[in-house]
Amino acid sequence: MIEFHLDTRSGVAPYQQVVQQVRHALRLGLLEVGDQLPTVKEVVAALAINPNTVLKAYKELEHVGLVAARPGIGIFVTKTLTDDSLAAHGPLRQDLRRWLSRARRAGLDEESIEALFRDVVRSSSAEGAA
């Protein structure tokens, strides 16, 4: 089962962080069709957020067809975001792990690593669009 976390410094609304984490888990195959999401009560207890925040996230996921509510039972994954090339990501994942090890040895903390990664992704996307 997925465990949510919130980054209060990200500037991203808590409900949107929950949505992003579910989408991420679906894309990486960490959640599969039929898996149950944590109950609203469980998420509220774990994250200390308003139940309406969790409900809003789950409603958005339901609206785009990724999950479905089964009244009295819970919220279940109905669609995945993985593609057939997920298995081919293994070598890329290994390369990224090696790069992360080098970045940590160079003294970068997690926040710096994420900032550097996002900057490179944005700049390479901008180059590709030009």
Backbone as XML, in Angstrom:
<?xml version="1.0"?>
<chain id="A" units="angstrom">
  <residue number="1" name="MET">
    <atom name="N" x="0.845" y="-1.181" z="0.000"/>
    <atom name="CA" x="0.000" y="0.000" z="0.000"/>
    <atom name="C" x="0.890" y="1.244" z="0.000"/>
  </residue>
  <residue number="2" name="ILE">
    <atom name="N" x="0.447" y="2.269" z="-0.666"/>
    <atom name="CA" x="1.186" y="3.516" z="-0.768"/>
    <atom name="C" x="1.145" y="4.267" z="0.566"/>
  </residue>
  <residue number="3" name="GLU">
    <atom name="N" x="2.252" y="4.911" z="0.899"/>
    <atom name="CA" x="2.320" y="5.774" z="2.068"/>
    <atom name="C" x="2.593" y="7.184" z="1.575"/>
  </residue>
  <residue number="4" name="PHE">
    <atom name="N" x="1.698" y="8.092" z="1.882"/>
    <atom name="CA" x="1.832" y="9.465" z="1.420"/>
    <atom name="C" x="2.744" y="10.268" z="2.343"/>
  </residue>
  <residue number="5" name="HIS">
    <atom name="N" x="3.350" y="11.289" z="1.781"/>
    <atom name="CA" x="4.127" y="12.246" z="2.560"/>
    <atom name="C" x="3.875" y="13.632" z="1.963"/>
  </residue>
  <residue number="6" name="LEU">
    <atom name="N" x="4.020" y="14.652" z="2.788"/>
    <atom name="CA" x="3.815" y="16.020" z="2.327"/>
    <atom name="C" x="5.102" y="16.816" z="2.467"/>
  </residue>
  <residue number="7" name="ASP">
    <atom name="N" x="5.349" y="17.650" z="1.478"/>
    <atom name="CA" x="6.470" y="18.580" z="1.518"/>
    <atom name="C" x="5.879" y="19.968" z="1.678"/>
  </residue>
  <residue number="8" name="THR">
    <atom name="N" x="5.916" y="20.490" z="2.898"/>
    <atom name="CA" x="5.296" y="21.786" z="3.181"/>
    <atom name="C" x="6.045" y="22.942" z="2.529"/>
  </residue>
  <residue number="9" name="ARG">
    <atom name="N" x="7.262" y="22.703" z="2.087"/>
    <atom name="CA" x="8.056" y="23.768" z="1.455"/>
    <atom name="C" x="7.921" y="23.772" z="-0.062"/>
  </residue>
  <residue number="10" name="SER">
    <atom name="N" x="7.192" y="22.831" z="-0.629"/>
    <atom name="CA" x="7.148" y="22.693" z="-2.088"/>
    <atom name="C" x="6.311" y="23.754" z="-2.784"/>
  </residue>
  <residue number="11" name="GLY">
    <atom name="N" x="5.362" y="24.327" z="-2.067"/>
    <atom name="CA" x="4.455" y="25.283" z="-2.702"/>
    <atom name="C" x="3.317" y="24.599" z="-3.446"/>
  </residue>
  <residue number="12" name="VAL">
    <atom name="N" x="3.275" y="23.270" z="-3.419"/>
    <atom name="CA" x="2.223" y="22.503" z="-4.074"/>
    <atom name="C" x="1.162" y="22.177" z="-3.029"/>
  </residue>
  <residue number="13" name="ALA">
    <atom name="N" x="-0.096" y="22.399" z="-3.386"/>
    <atom name="CA" x="-1.196" y="22.143" z="-2.458"/>
    <atom name="C" x="-1.160" y="20.690" z="-1.987"/>
  </residue>
  <residue number="14" name="PRO">
    <atom name="N" x="-1.493" y="20.449" z="-0.704"/>
    <atom name="CA" x="-1.454" y="19.074" z="-0.184"/>
    <atom name="C" x="-2.280" y="18.078" z="-1.000"/>
  </residue>
  <residue number="15" name="TYR">
    <atom name="N" x="-3.479" y="18.472" z="-1.433"/>
    <atom name="CA" x="-4.284" y="17.524" z="-2.212"/>
    <atom name="C" x="-3.579" y="17.170" z="-3.509"/>
  </residue>
  <residue number="16" name="GLN">
    <atom name="N" x="-2.907" y="18.169" z="-4.113"/>
    <atom name="CA" x="-2.213" y="17.925" z="-5.377"/>
    <atom name="C" x="-1.003" y="17.022" z="-5.160"/>
  </residue>
  <residue number="17" name="GLN">
    <atom name="N" x="-0.347" y="17.135" z="-4.012"/>
    <atom name="CA" x="0.770" y="16.241" z="-3.702"/>
    <atom name="C" x="0.297" y="14.795" z="-3.599"/>
  </residue>
  <residue number="18" name="VAL">
    <atom name="N" x="-0.875" y="14.591" z="-3.009"/>
    <atom name="CA" x="-1.437" y="13.236" z="-2.913"/>
    <atom name="C" x="-1.728" y="12.704" z="-4.318"/>
  </residue>
  <residue number="19" name="VAL">
    <atom name="N" x="-2.333" y="13.532" z="-5.153"/>
    <atom name="CA" x="-2.631" y="13.131" z="-6.535"/>
    <atom name="C" x="-1.342" y="12.776" z="-7.263"/>
  </residue>
  <residue number="20" name="GLN">
    <atom name="N" x="-0.330" y="13.628" z="-7.143"/>
    <atom name="CA" x="0.944" y="13.386" z="-7.827"/>
    <atom name="C" x="1.595" y="12.085" z="-7.363"/>
  </residue>
  <residue number="21" name="GLN">
    <atom name="N" x="1.510" y="11.812" z="-6.066"/>
    <atom name="CA" x="2.125" y="10.597" z="-5.544"/>
    <atom name="C" x="1.406" y="9.344" z="-6.038"/>
  </residue>
  <residue number="22" name="VAL">
    <atom name="N" x="0.101" y="9.404" z="-6.161"/>
    <atom name="CA" x="-0.635" y="8.258" z="-6.710"/>
    <atom name="C" x="-0.265" y="8.076" z="-8.182"/>
  </residue>
  <residue number="23" name="ARG">
    <atom name="N" x="-0.247" y="9.157" z="-8.935"/>
    <atom name="CA" x="0.109" y="9.068" z="-10.362"/>
    <atom name="C" x="1.530" y="8.522" z="-10.532"/>
  </residue>
  <residue number="24" name="HIS">
    <atom name="N" x="2.441" y="8.981" z="-9.691"/>
    <atom name="CA" x="3.823" y="8.507" z="-9.736"/>
    <atom name="C" x="3.873" y="7.001" z="-9.466"/>
  </residue>
  <residue number="25" name="ALA">
    <atom name="N" x="3.170" y="6.562" z="-8.429"/>
    <atom name="CA" x="3.147" y="5.137" z="-8.086"/>
    <atom name="C" x="2.525" y="4.306" z="-9.208"/>
  </residue>
  <residue number="26" name="LEU">
    <atom name="N" x="1.515" y="4.848" z="-9.869"/>
    <atom name="CA" x="0.891" y="4.146" z="-10.995"/>
    <atom name="C" x="1.849" y="4.068" z="-12.179"/>
  </residue>
  <residue number="27" name="ARG">
    <atom name="N" x="2.568" y="5.139" z="-12.415"/>
    <atom name="CA" x="3.496" y="5.179" z="-13.550"/>
    <atom name="C" x="4.653" y="4.199" z="-13.360"/>
  </residue>
  <residue number="28" name="LEU">
    <atom name="N" x="5.107" y="4.051" z="-12.111"/>
    <atom name="CA" x="6.242" y="3.165" z="-11.837"/>
    <atom name="C" x="5.830" y="1.730" z="-11.550"/>
  </residue>
  <residue number="29" name="GLY">
    <atom name="N" x="4.537" y="1.458" z="-11.563"/>
    <atom name="CA" x="4.073" y="0.105" z="-11.307"/>
    <atom name="C" x="4.044" y="-0.259" z="-9.831"/>
  </residue>
  <residue number="30" name="LEU">
    <atom name="N" x="4.148" y="0.747" z="-8.959"/>
    <atom name="CA" x="4.096" y="0.491" z="-7.515"/>
    <atom name="C" x="2.665" y="0.258" z="-7.052"/>
  </residue>
  <residue number="31" name="LEU">
    <atom name="N" x="1.722" y="0.797" z="-7.794"/>
    <atom name="CA" x="0.296" y="0.529" z="-7.588"/>
    <atom name="C" x="-0.225" y="-0.115" z="-8.856"/>
  </residue>
  <residue number="32" name="GLU">
    <atom name="N" x="-1.067" y="-1.108" z="-8.691"/>
    <atom name="CA" x="-1.616" y="-1.818" z="-9.841"/>
    <atom name="C" x="-3.131" y="-1.844" z="-9.751"/>
  </residue>
  <residue number="33" name="VAL">
    <atom name="N" x="-3.772" y="-2.159" z="-10.868"/>
    <atom name="CA" x="-5.226" y="-2.266" z="-10.899"/>
    <atom name="C" x="-5.673" y="-3.239" z="-9.818"/>
  </residue>
  <residue number="34" name="GLY">
    <atom name="N" x="-6.645" y="-2.805" z="-9.036"/>
    <atom name="CA" x="-7.174" y="-3.624" z="-7.955"/>
    <atom name="C" x="-6.605" y="-3.274" z="-6.588"/>
  </residue>
  <residue number="35" name="ASP">
    <atom name="N" x="-5.481" y="-2.571" z="-6.552"/>
    <atom name="CA" x="-4.903" y="-2.170" z="-5.267"/>
    <atom name="C" x="-5.807" y="-1.145" z="-4.591"/>
  </residue>
  <residue number="36" name="GLN">
    <atom name="N" x="-5.847" y="-1.212" z="-3.283"/>
    <atom name="CA" x="-6.659" y="-0.280" z="-2.515"/>
    <atom name="C" x="-5.788" y="0.853" z="-1.985"/>
  </residue>
  <residue number="37" name="LEU">
    <atom name="N" x="-6.291" y="2.076" z="-2.104"/>
    <atom name="CA" x="-5.606" y="3.225" z="-1.523"/>
    <atom name="C" x="-5.916" y="3.279" z="-0.029"/>
  </residue>
  <residue number="38" name="PRO">
    <atom name="N" x="-5.064" y="3.945" z="0.738"/>
    <atom name="CA" x="-5.365" y="4.094" z="2.167"/>
    <atom name="C" x="-6.695" y="4.829" z="2.346"/>
  </residue>
  <residue number="39" name="THR">
    <atom name="N" x="-7.378" y="4.511" z="3.433"/>
    <atom name="CA" x="-8.637" y="5.204" z="3.707"/>
    <atom name="C" x="-8.354" y="6.667" z="4.024"/>
  </residue>
  <residue number="40" name="VAL">
    <atom name="N" x="-9.376" y="7.478" z="3.890"/>
    <atom name="CA" x="-9.239" y="8.896" z="4.220"/>
    <atom name="C" x="-8.771" y="9.036" z="5.663"/>
  </residue>
  <residue number="41" name="LYS">
    <atom name="N" x="-9.341" y="8.243" z="6.535"/>
    <atom name="CA" x="-8.991" y="8.288" z="7.959"/>
    <atom name="C" x="-7.506" y="7.960" z="8.167"/>
  </residue>
  <residue number="42" name="GLU">
    <atom name="N" x="-6.990" y="6.970" z="7.445"/>
    <atom name="CA" x="-5.578" y="6.603" z="7.562"/>
    <atom name="C" x="-4.665" y="7.726" z="7.077"/>
  </residue>
  <residue number="43" name="VAL">
    <atom name="N" x="-5.041" y="8.353" z="5.962"/>
    <atom name="CA" x="-4.222" y="9.439" z="5.418"/>
    <atom name="C" x="-4.245" y="10.644" z="6.357"/>
  </residue>
  <residue number="44" name="VAL">
    <atom name="N" x="-5.425" y="10.965" z="6.877"/>
    <atom name="CA" x="-5.557" y="12.082" z="7.816"/>
    <atom name="C" x="-4.682" y="11.846" z="9.039"/>
  </residue>
  <residue number="45" name="ALA">
    <atom name="N" x="-4.691" y="10.631" z="9.573"/>
    <atom name="CA" x="-3.886" y="10.306" z="10.751"/>
    <atom name="C" x="-2.390" y="10.381" z="10.445"/>
  </residue>
  <residue number="46" name="ALA">
    <atom name="N" x="-1.991" y="9.915" z="9.284"/>
    <atom name="CA" x="-0.572" y="9.885" z="8.923"/>
    <atom name="C" x="-0.016" y="11.266" z="8.598"/>
  </residue>
  <residue number="47" name="LEU">
    <atom name="N" x="-0.844" y="12.111" z="7.955"/>
    <atom name="CA" x="-0.347" y="13.401" z="7.485"/>
    <atom name="C" x="-0.828" y="14.595" z="8.298"/>
  </residue>
  <residue number="48" name="ALA">
    <atom name="N" x="-1.770" y="14.377" z="9.181"/>
    <atom name="CA" x="-2.353" y="15.464" z="9.985"/>
    <atom name="C" x="-2.915" y="16.564" z="9.083"/>
  </residue>
  <residue number="49" name="ILE">
    <atom name="N" x="-3.758" y="16.148" z="8.136"/>
    <atom name="CA" x="-4.408" y="17.112" z="7.248"/>
    <atom name="C" x="-5.920" y="16.938" z="7.342"/>
  </residue>
  <residue number="50" name="ASN">
    <atom name="N" x="-6.627" y="17.890" z="6.775"/>
    <atom name="CA" x="-8.077" y="17.888" z="6.792"/>
    <atom name="C" x="-8.614" y="16.749" z="5.918"/>
  </residue>
  <residue number="51" name="PRO">
    <atom name="N" x="-9.627" y="16.047" z="6.371"/>
    <atom name="CA" x="-10.212" y="14.968" z="5.552"/>
    <atom name="C" x="-10.687" y="15.449" z="4.185"/>
  </residue>
  <residue number="52" name="ASN">
    <atom name="N" x="-11.154" y="16.694" z="4.102"/>
    <atom name="CA" x="-11.613" y="17.225" z="2.812"/>
    <atom name="C" x="-10.474" y="17.322" z="1.803"/>
  </residue>
  <residue number="53" name="THR">
    <atom name="N" x="-9.252" y="17.508" z="2.286"/>
    <atom name="CA" x="-8.086" y="17.555" z="1.405"/>
    <atom name="C" x="-7.887" y="16.203" z="0.735"/>
  </residue>
  <residue number="54" name="VAL">
    <atom name="N" x="-7.987" y="15.149" z="1.512"/>
    <atom name="CA" x="-7.824" y="13.787" z="0.991"/>
    <atom name="C" x="-8.979" y="13.459" z="0.047"/>
  </residue>
  <residue number="55" name="LEU">
    <atom name="N" x="-10.189" y="13.812" z="0.460"/>
    <atom name="CA" x="-11.357" y="13.571" z="-0.393"/>
    <atom name="C" x="-11.222" y="14.278" z="-1.731"/>
  </residue>
  <residue number="56" name="LYS">
    <atom name="N" x="-10.716" y="15.510" z="-1.713"/>
    <atom name="CA" x="-10.526" y="16.267" z="-2.954"/>
    <atom name="C" x="-9.534" y="15.553" z="-3.876"/>
  </residue>
  <residue number="57" name="ALA">
    <atom name="N" x="-8.455" y="15.048" z="-3.305"/>
    <atom name="CA" x="-7.458" y="14.325" z="-4.102"/>
    <atom name="C" x="-8.067" y="13.057" z="-4.694"/>
  </residue>
  <residue number="58" name="TYR">
    <atom name="N" x="-8.765" y="12.302" z="-3.864"/>
    <atom name="CA" x="-9.369" y="11.053" z="-4.332"/>
    <atom name="C" x="-10.446" y="11.318" z="-5.383"/>
  </residue>
  <residue number="59" name="LYS">
    <atom name="N" x="-11.206" y="12.395" z="-5.215"/>
    <atom name="CA" x="-12.238" y="12.746" z="-6.213"/>
    <atom name="C" x="-11.581" y="13.093" z="-7.545"/>
  </residue>
  <residue number="60" name="GLU">
    <atom name="N" x="-10.461" y="13.826" z="-7.501"/>
    <atom name="CA" x="-9.770" y="14.174" z="-8.742"/>
    <atom name="C" x="-9.254" y="12.918" z="-9.443"/>
  </residue>
  <residue number="61" name="LEU">
    <atom name="N" x="-8.691" y="12.003" z="-8.675"/>
    <atom name="CA" x="-8.207" y="10.750" z="-9.252"/>
    <atom name="C" x="-9.354" y="9.931" z="-9.834"/>
  </residue>
  <residue number="62" name="GLU">
    <atom name="N" x="-10.495" y="9.984" z="-9.164"/>
    <atom name="CA" x="-11.679" y="9.277" z="-9.658"/>
    <atom name="C" x="-12.197" y="9.936" z="-10.933"/>
  </residue>
  <residue number="63" name="HIS">
    <atom name="N" x="-12.172" y="11.261" z="-10.960"/>
    <atom name="CA" x="-12.664" y="12.009" z="-12.124"/>
    <atom name="C" x="-11.873" y="11.669" z="-13.391"/>
  </residue>
  <residue number="64" name="VAL">
    <atom name="N" x="-10.564" y="11.446" z="-13.254"/>
    <atom name="CA" x="-9.749" y="11.114" z="-14.432"/>
    <atom name="C" x="-9.702" y="9.614" z="-14.696"/>
  </residue>
  <residue number="65" name="GLY">
    <atom name="N" x="-10.445" y="8.835" z="-13.912"/>
    <atom name="CA" x="-10.591" y="7.414" z="-14.187"/>
    <atom name="C" x="-9.482" y="6.519" z="-13.669"/>
  </residue>
  <residue number="66" name="LEU">
    <atom name="N" x="-8.677" y="7.020" z="-12.742"/>
    <atom name="CA" x="-7.589" y="6.198" z="-12.216"/>
    <atom name="C" x="-8.006" y="5.341" z="-11.036"/>
  </residue>
  <residue number="67" name="VAL">
    <atom name="N" x="-9.018" y="5.792" z="-10.298"/>
    <atom name="CA" x="-9.514" y="5.041" z="-9.147"/>
    <atom name="C" x="-11.038" y="5.067" z="-9.157"/>
  </residue>
  <residue number="68" name="ALA">
    <atom name="N" x="-11.609" y="4.181" z="-8.379"/>
    <atom name="CA" x="-13.060" y="4.150" z="-8.215"/>
    <atom name="C" x="-13.372" y="3.853" z="-6.761"/>
  </residue>
  <residue number="69" name="ALA">
    <atom name="N" x="-14.401" y="4.542" z="-6.274"/>
    <atom name="CA" x="-14.844" y="4.320" z="-4.901"/>
    <atom name="C" x="-15.817" y="3.152" z="-4.872"/>
  </residue>
  <residue number="70" name="ARG">
    <atom name="N" x="-15.645" y="2.295" z="-3.900"/>
    <atom name="CA" x="-16.605" y="1.229" z="-3.634"/>
    <atom name="C" x="-17.192" y="1.546" z="-2.264"/>
  </residue>
  <residue number="71" name="PRO">
    <atom name="N" x="-18.394" y="2.117" z="-2.250"/>
    <atom name="CA" x="-18.980" y="2.573" z="-0.986"/>
    <atom name="C" x="-18.922" y="1.514" z="0.109"/>
  </residue>
  <residue number="72" name="GLY">
    <atom name="N" x="-18.430" y="1.946" z="1.254"/>
    <atom name="CA" x="-18.320" y="1.063" z="2.401"/>
    <atom name="C" x="-17.104" y="0.160" z="2.382"/>
  </residue>
  <residue number="73" name="ILE">
    <atom name="N" x="-16.375" y="0.164" z="1.260"/>
    <atom name="CA" x="-15.209" y="-0.717" z="1.143"/>
    <atom name="C" x="-13.923" y="0.094" z="1.022"/>
  </residue>
  <residue number="74" name="GLY">
    <atom name="N" x="-13.888" y="1.060" z="0.098"/>
    <atom name="CA" x="-12.694" y="1.876" z="-0.074"/>
    <atom name="C" x="-12.516" y="2.382" z="-1.486"/>
  </residue>
  <residue number="75" name="ILE">
    <atom name="N" x="-11.333" y="2.901" z="-1.741"/>
    <atom name="CA" x="-10.957" y="3.451" z="-3.043"/>
    <atom name="C" x="-9.967" y="2.486" z="-3.683"/>
  </residue>
  <residue number="76" name="PHE">
    <atom name="N" x="-10.258" y="2.080" z="-4.934"/>
    <atom name="CA" x="-9.437" y="1.087" z="-5.600"/>
    <atom name="C" x="-8.921" y="1.595" z="-6.943"/>
  </residue>
  <residue number="77" name="VAL">
    <atom name="N" x="-7.705" y="1.189" z="-7.279"/>
    <atom name="CA" x="-7.089" y="1.547" z="-8.551"/>
    <atom name="C" x="-7.823" y="0.831" z="-9.675"/>
  </residue>
  <residue number="78" name="THR">
    <atom name="N" x="-8.196" y="1.588" z="-10.712"/>
    <atom name="CA" x="-8.902" y="1.013" z="-11.850"/>
    <atom name="C" x="-8.092" y="1.082" z="-13.147"/>
  </residue>
  <residue number="79" name="LYS">
    <atom name="N" x="-7.015" y="1.853" z="-13.119"/>
    <atom name="CA" x="-6.211" y="2.032" z="-14.327"/>
    <atom name="C" x="-4.766" y="2.281" z="-13.926"/>
  </residue>
  <residue number="80" name="THR">
    <atom name="N" x="-3.856" y="1.801" z="-14.725"/>
    <atom name="CA" x="-2.443" y="2.020" z="-14.460"/>
    <atom name="C" x="-1.877" y="3.024" z="-15.462"/>
  </residue>
  <residue number="81" name="LEU">
    <atom name="N" x="-0.745" y="3.583" z="-15.153"/>
    <atom name="CA" x="-0.083" y="4.513" z="-16.067"/>
    <atom name="C" x="1.235" y="3.948" z="-16.582"/>
  </residue>
  <residue number="82" name="THR">
    <atom name="N" x="1.512" y="2.677" z="-16.271"/>
    <atom name="CA" x="2.745" y="2.062" z="-16.758"/>
    <atom name="C" x="2.593" y="1.752" z="-18.234"/>
  </residue>
  <residue number="83" name="ASP">
    <atom name="N" x="3.709" y="1.648" z="-18.895"/>
    <atom name="CA" x="3.672" y="1.231" z="-20.290"/>
    <atom name="C" x="4.576" y="0.020" z="-20.459"/>
  </residue>
  <residue number="84" name="ASP">
    <atom name="N" x="4.595" y="-0.522" z="-21.639"/>
    <atom name="CA" x="5.362" y="-1.746" z="-21.880"/>
    <atom name="C" x="6.862" y="-1.539" z="-21.744"/>
  </residue>
  <residue number="85" name="SER">
    <atom name="N" x="7.301" y="-0.282" z="-21.794"/>
    <atom name="CA" x="8.735" y="-0.038" z="-21.724"/>
    <atom name="C" x="9.249" y="0.032" z="-20.289"/>
  </residue>
  <residue number="86" name="LEU">
    <atom name="N" x="8.371" y="-0.173" z="-19.288"/>
    <atom name="CA" x="8.804" y="-0.084" z="-17.898"/>
    <atom name="C" x="9.959" y="-1.038" z="-17.618"/>
  </residue>
  <residue number="87" name="ALA">
    <atom name="N" x="9.923" y="-2.224" z="-18.166"/>
    <atom name="CA" x="11.002" y="-3.189" z="-17.940"/>
    <atom name="C" x="12.323" y="-2.669" z="-18.501"/>
  </residue>
  <residue number="88" name="ALA">
    <atom name="N" x="12.245" y="-1.890" z="-19.562"/>
    <atom name="CA" x="13.457" y="-1.340" z="-20.174"/>
    <atom name="C" x="14.063" y="-0.224" z="-19.334"/>
  </residue>
  <residue number="89" name="HIS">
    <atom name="N" x="13.361" y="0.220" z="-18.303"/>
    <atom name="CA" x="13.867" y="1.302" z="-17.464"/>
    <atom name="C" x="14.935" y="0.836" z="-16.488"/>
  </residue>
  <residue number="90" name="GLY">
    <atom name="N" x="15.112" y="-0.460" z="-16.346"/>
    <atom name="CA" x="16.093" y="-0.990" z="-15.399"/>
    <atom name="C" x="17.478" y="-0.392" z="-15.563"/>
  </residue>
  <residue number="91" name="PRO">
    <atom name="N" x="18.047" y="-0.404" z="-16.764"/>
    <atom name="CA" x="19.381" y="0.188" z="-16.942"/>
    <atom name="C" x="19.406" y="1.689" z="-16.629"/>
  </residue>
  <residue number="92" name="LEU">
    <atom name="N" x="18.341" y="2.381" z="-16.990"/>
    <atom name="CA" x="18.278" y="3.814" z="-16.677"/>
    <atom name="C" x="18.235" y="4.030" z="-15.166"/>
  </residue>
  <residue number="93" name="ARG">
    <atom name="N" x="17.485" y="3.194" z="-14.487"/>
    <atom name="CA" x="17.390" y="3.284" z="-13.026"/>
    <atom name="C" x="18.767" y="3.044" z="-12.396"/>
  </residue>
  <residue number="94" name="GLN">
    <atom name="N" x="19.508" y="2.067" z="-12.906"/>
    <atom name="CA" x="20.853" y="1.799" z="-12.380"/>
    <atom name="C" x="21.773" y="2.989" z="-12.615"/>
  </residue>
  <residue number="95" name="ASP">
    <atom name="N" x="21.704" y="3.573" z="-13.822"/>
    <atom name="CA" x="22.516" y="4.758" z="-14.117"/>
    <atom name="C" x="22.176" y="5.902" z="-13.173"/>
  </residue>
  <residue number="96" name="LEU">
    <atom name="N" x="20.893" y="6.083" z="-12.926"/>
    <atom name="CA" x="20.460" y="7.161" z="-12.042"/>
    <atom name="C" x="20.930" y="6.918" z="-10.614"/>
  </residue>
  <residue number="97" name="ARG">
    <atom name="N" x="20.869" y="5.672" z="-10.162"/>
    <atom name="CA" x="21.371" y="5.354" z="-8.810"/>
    <atom name="C" x="22.857" y="5.664" z="-8.692"/>
  </residue>
  <residue number="98" name="ARG">
    <atom name="N" x="23.620" y="5.326" z="-9.730"/>
    <atom name="CA" x="25.059" y="5.634" z="-9.706"/>
    <atom name="C" x="25.273" y="7.144" z="-9.667"/>
  </residue>
  <residue number="99" name="TRP">
    <atom name="N" x="24.488" y="7.882" z="-10.467"/>
    <atom name="CA" x="24.603" y="9.336" z="-10.478"/>
    <atom name="C" x="24.262" y="9.911" z="-9.103"/>
  </residue>
  <residue number="100" name="LEU">
    <atom name="N" x="23.200" y="9.386" z="-8.460"/>
    <atom name="CA" x="22.809" y="9.850" z="-7.125"/>
    <atom name="C" x="23.927" y="9.597" z="-6.113"/>
  </residue>
  <residue number="101" name="SER">
    <atom name="N" x="24.564" y="8.454" z="-6.212"/>
    <atom name="CA" x="25.685" y="8.157" z="-5.308"/>
    <atom name="C" x="26.811" y="9.165" z="-5.497"/>
  </residue>
  <residue number="102" name="ARG">
    <atom name="N" x="27.120" y="9.489" z="-6.748"/>
    <atom name="CA" x="28.164" y="10.480" z="-7.035"/>
    <atom name="C" x="27.762" y="11.855" z="-6.507"/>
  </residue>
  <residue number="103" name="ALA">
    <atom name="N" x="26.489" y="12.214" z="-6.674"/>
    <atom name="CA" x="26.021" y="13.515" z="-6.197"/>
    <atom name="C" x="26.129" y="13.601" z="-4.676"/>
  </residue>
  <residue number="104" name="ARG">
    <atom name="N" x="25.770" y="12.525" z="-3.982"/>
    <atom name="CA" x="25.871" y="12.517" z="-2.511"/>
    <atom name="C" x="27.333" y="12.581" z="-2.060"/>
  </residue>
  <residue number="105" name="ARG">
    <atom name="N" x="28.198" y="11.843" z="-2.758"/>
    <atom name="CA" x="29.624" y="11.896" z="-2.412"/>
    <atom name="C" x="30.183" y="13.300" z="-2.650"/>
  </residue>
  <residue number="106" name="ALA">
    <atom name="N" x="29.598" y="14.028" z="-3.599"/>
    <atom name="CA" x="30.035" y="15.401" z="-3.882"/>
    <atom name="C" x="29.481" y="16.391" z="-2.849"/>
  </residue>
  <residue number="107" name="GLY">
    <atom name="N" x="28.649" y="15.895" z="-1.920"/>
    <atom name="CA" x="28.166" y="16.744" z="-0.844"/>
    <atom name="C" x="26.780" y="17.322" z="-1.036"/>
  </residue>
  <residue number="108" name="LEU">
    <atom name="N" x="26.078" y="16.912" z="-2.083"/>
    <atom name="CA" x="24.734" y="17.435" z="-2.309"/>
    <atom name="C" x="23.731" y="16.738" z="-1.399"/>
  </residue>
  <residue number="109" name="ASP">
    <atom name="N" x="22.843" y="17.533" z="-0.791"/>
    <atom name="CA" x="21.767" y="16.941" z="-0.002"/>
    <atom name="C" x="20.582" y="16.663" z="-0.932"/>
  </residue>
  <residue number="110" name="GLU">
    <atom name="N" x="19.547" y="16.031" z="-0.386"/>
    <atom name="CA" x="18.403" y="15.617" z="-1.215"/>
    <atom name="C" x="17.745" y="16.808" z="-1.918"/>
  </residue>
  <residue number="111" name="GLU">
    <atom name="N" x="17.579" y="17.894" z="-1.203"/>
    <atom name="CA" x="16.941" y="19.081" z="-1.790"/>
    <atom name="C" x="17.774" y="19.641" z="-2.946"/>
  </residue>
  <residue number="112" name="SER">
    <atom name="N" x="19.085" y="19.664" z="-2.791"/>
    <atom name="CA" x="19.967" y="20.157" z="-3.854"/>
    <atom name="C" x="19.942" y="19.228" z="-5.065"/>
  </residue>
  <residue number="113" name="ILE">
    <atom name="N" x="19.910" y="17.934" z="-4.800"/>
    <atom name="CA" x="19.848" y="16.956" z="-5.885"/>
    <atom name="C" x="18.556" y="17.145" z="-6.681"/>
  </residue>
  <residue number="114" name="GLU">
    <atom name="N" x="17.426" y="17.276" z="-5.976"/>
    <atom name="CA" x="16.140" y="17.474" z="-6.659"/>
    <atom name="C" x="16.142" y="18.767" z="-7.455"/>
  </residue>
  <residue number="115" name="ALA">
    <atom name="N" x="16.686" y="19.834" z="-6.890"/>
    <atom name="CA" x="16.729" y="21.120" z="-7.596"/>
    <atom name="C" x="17.565" y="21.005" z="-8.864"/>
  </residue>
  <residue number="116" name="LEU">
    <atom name="N" x="18.722" y="20.353" z="-8.757"/>
    <atom name="CA" x="19.587" y="20.173" z="-9.920"/>
    <atom name="C" x="18.890" y="19.333" z="-10.984"/>
  </residue>
  <residue number="117" name="PHE">
    <atom name="N" x="18.261" y="18.248" z="-10.567"/>
    <atom name="CA" x="17.560" y="17.379" z="-11.507"/>
    <atom name="C" x="16.442" y="18.140" z="-12.225"/>
  </residue>
  <residue number="118" name="ARG">
    <atom name="N" x="15.618" y="18.864" z="-11.458"/>
    <atom name="CA" x="14.519" y="19.628" z="-12.064"/>
    <atom name="C" x="15.030" y="20.681" z="-13.039"/>
  </residue>
  <residue number="119" name="ASP">
    <atom name="N" x="16.140" y="21.328" z="-12.671"/>
    <atom name="CA" x="16.713" y="22.342" z="-13.549"/>
    <atom name="C" x="17.172" y="21.726" z="-14.872"/>
  </residue>
  <residue number="120" name="VAL">
    <atom name="N" x="17.811" y="20.582" z="-14.786"/>
    <atom name="CA" x="18.300" y="19.921" z="-16.008"/>
    <atom name="C" x="17.109" y="19.448" z="-16.851"/>
  </residue>
  <residue number="121" name="VAL">
    <atom name="N" x="16.098" y="18.899" z="-16.216"/>
    <atom name="CA" x="14.916" y="18.452" z="-16.968"/>
    <atom name="C" x="14.262" y="19.633" z="-17.674"/>
  </residue>
  <residue number="122" name="ARG">
    <atom name="N" x="14.087" y="20.733" z="-16.951"/>
    <atom name="CA" x="13.458" y="21.922" z="-17.564"/>
    <atom name="C" x="14.292" y="22.469" z="-18.716"/>
  </residue>
  <residue number="123" name="SER">
    <atom name="N" x="15.602" y="22.565" z="-18.504"/>
    <atom name="CA" x="16.448" y="23.144" z="-19.554"/>
    <atom name="C" x="16.517" y="22.231" z="-20.769"/>
  </residue>
  <residue number="124" name="SER">
    <atom name="N" x="16.527" y="20.915" z="-20.560"/>
    <atom name="CA" x="16.565" y="20.023" z="-21.716"/>
    <atom name="C" x="15.221" y="20.012" z="-22.436"/>
  </residue>
  <residue number="125" name="SER">
    <atom name="N" x="14.118" y="20.199" z="-21.695"/>
    <atom name="CA" x="12.803" y="20.304" z="-22.333"/>
    <atom name="C" x="12.729" y="21.573" z="-23.169"/>
  </residue>
  <residue number="126" name="ALA">
    <atom name="N" x="13.286" y="22.656" z="-22.650"/>
    <atom name="CA" x="13.275" y="23.927" z="-23.383"/>
    <atom name="C" x="14.142" y="23.830" z="-24.636"/>
  </residue>
  <residue number="127" name="GLU">
    <atom name="N" x="15.261" y="23.131" z="-24.542"/>
    <atom name="CA" x="16.133" y="22.948" z="-25.710"/>
    <atom name="C" x="15.438" y="22.121" z="-26.774"/>
  </residue>
  <residue number="128" name="GLY">
    <atom name="N" x="14.712" y="21.103" z="-26.340"/>
    <atom name="CA" x="13.999" y="20.235" z="-27.288"/>
    <atom name="C" x="12.872" y="20.962" z="-27.985"/>
  </residue>
  <residue number="129" name="ALA">
    <atom name="N" x="12.281" y="21.963" z="-27.321"/>
    <atom name="CA" x="11.175" y="22.721" z="-27.907"/>
    <atom name="C" x="11.673" y="23.795" z="-28.860"/>
  </residue>
  <residue number="130" name="ALA">
    <atom name="N" x="12.941" y="24.154" z="-28.731"/>
    <atom name="CA" x="13.479" y="25.242" z="-29.566"/>
    <atom name="C" x="13.804" y="24.771" z="-30.956"/>
  </residue>
</chain>
